[in-house]
Amino acid sequence: MSTLVTGGAGYIGAHVVRLLQERGDRVIVVDDLTTGDATRVGDATLHQFDISEPSARAHLTDLMRSEEVDSVIHFAAKKQVGESVERPLWYYRQNLDGLNNVLGAVVDAGVDNVVFSSSAAVYGEPDVAVVTEEYHCRPINPYGQTKFAGEWLLDAVAKAHGVHVAKLRYFNVAGAGWDDLGDPAVLNLVPMVFERIERGAAPLIFGDDYDTADGTCVRDYIHVYDLAEAHLATLDYLRGDDRPESTFNIGTGTGYSVREVVDEILRVTGSDVTPEVRERRAGDPAQLIADSSRITSVTGWQASHGLSEIVTSAWSAWRLRHDHPAAD
Ligand SMILES: NC(=O)c1ccc[n+]([C@@H]2O[C@H](COP(=O)([O-])OP(=O)(O)OC[C@H]3O[C@@H](n4cnc5c(N)ncnc54)[C@H](O)[C@@H]3O)[C@@H](O)[C@H]2O)c1
């Protein structure tokens, strides 16, 4: 019995690979290294190819059979909202052809379980503060659409072929479980503020006139280590006999405002730069917090790290990466 992890050389996937290895599971990684890093997969065998190519289904099927894979955790995807707006055809191909090939191989090889990286982006711009899985999904960009369409495809394959699936809707992922596994991309608030501070520029806050306590947007930040543990809990749940649910929010249930996060970053980094407030960005809901009680009730998982640990661990990983570029 082994687990195949697509995108296992990426930021979140590498955390899951390491946790699986730590508990002694056999892990095989498939990654084309477009945004991943081969040094992150530890002892796992890395198979480097693009899962969205037509040939990938047969290649994946062979791997799943030869490695006696019973479960797949599927991370490999493109994740930049802006890029998805500019290149919708490519995003749909990357994210949905990739998933289609993975699921085709799962069916062909008789794999039992699939855990899928979905996103809070499926909810679009909710008009409620705390979102449950029952809230309607109306993604507002091609990235979110590929995740929602992916969930539909998974449900259809589960029904038609008896595969056990779980769709994990991540909220705002940040932090590092290990210093060498920090987020290399500068796309989310925490690394974006680090990057500005490093070059002496003011951190940017987009809008301070929202209907929230301090006027800035409130989000649910989930430590990547907690998120990785949620994958292992979900995998064990799928391998069990009782699987009443398949869609799970992954967050903490606690919101922090952009200003609170920026203040915490300034404190941890010892910076005294004054943040700069800019106009609101389109498509930013005032508040987005996960109700994650469903996954807790069926697996027992819950997040245990807060904002301070997220920022401290992310900064420590950032320092390793930027003070010792050879670690890249
Ligand atoms: N990081 C977040 O904040 C966040 C939030 C919600 C959902 N997600 C989802 O979680 C998953 C992992 O995200 P991440 O932050 O680790 O991103 P990442 O870019 O660090 O990791 C993605 C990995 O997949 C690989 N990959 C991409 N396209 C591939 C392809 N066609 N074939 C083979 N390998 C491919 C990349 O090389 C990389 O190693 C993605 O599906 C993403 O959409 C991430």
The ligand as an ORCA input file, in Angstrom:
! r2SCAN-3c Opt
* xyz 0 1
  N      -1.131     27.870     -1.375
  C      -2.386     28.240     -1.206
  O      -2.633     29.275     -0.560
  C      -3.538     27.401     -1.729
  C      -4.839     27.718     -1.332
  C      -5.888     26.945     -1.819
  C      -5.643     25.866     -2.657
  N      -4.357     25.586     -3.020
  C      -4.112     24.451     -3.918
  O      -3.193     23.574     -3.296
  C      -2.399     22.910     -4.273
  C      -0.936     23.063     -3.940
  O      -0.630     24.441     -3.852
  P       0.818     24.972     -3.450
  O       0.624     26.255     -2.755
  O       1.592     23.883     -2.806
  O       1.387     25.301     -4.903
  P       2.817     24.968     -5.535
  O       2.846     25.716     -6.837
  O       3.900     25.219     -4.568
  O       2.716     23.415     -5.799
  C       2.148     22.848     -6.941
  C       3.053     21.727     -7.391
  O       2.452     21.068     -8.502
  C       3.411     20.970     -9.559
  N       2.658     21.039    -10.813
  C       1.923     22.081    -11.259
  N       1.358     21.781    -12.451
  C       1.746     20.506    -12.741
  C       1.511     19.644    -13.835
  N       0.740     20.010    -14.873
  N       2.068     18.412    -13.821
  C       2.840     18.009    -12.774
  N       3.110     18.790    -11.701
  C       2.564     20.033    -11.699
  C       4.356     22.133     -9.364
  O       5.652     21.927     -9.925
  C       4.422     22.229     -7.836
  O       5.439     21.418     -7.280
  C      -2.812     23.514     -5.621
  O      -3.756     22.657     -6.224
  C      -3.468     24.827     -5.235
  O      -4.423     25.245     -6.182
  C      -3.291     26.327     -2.568
*
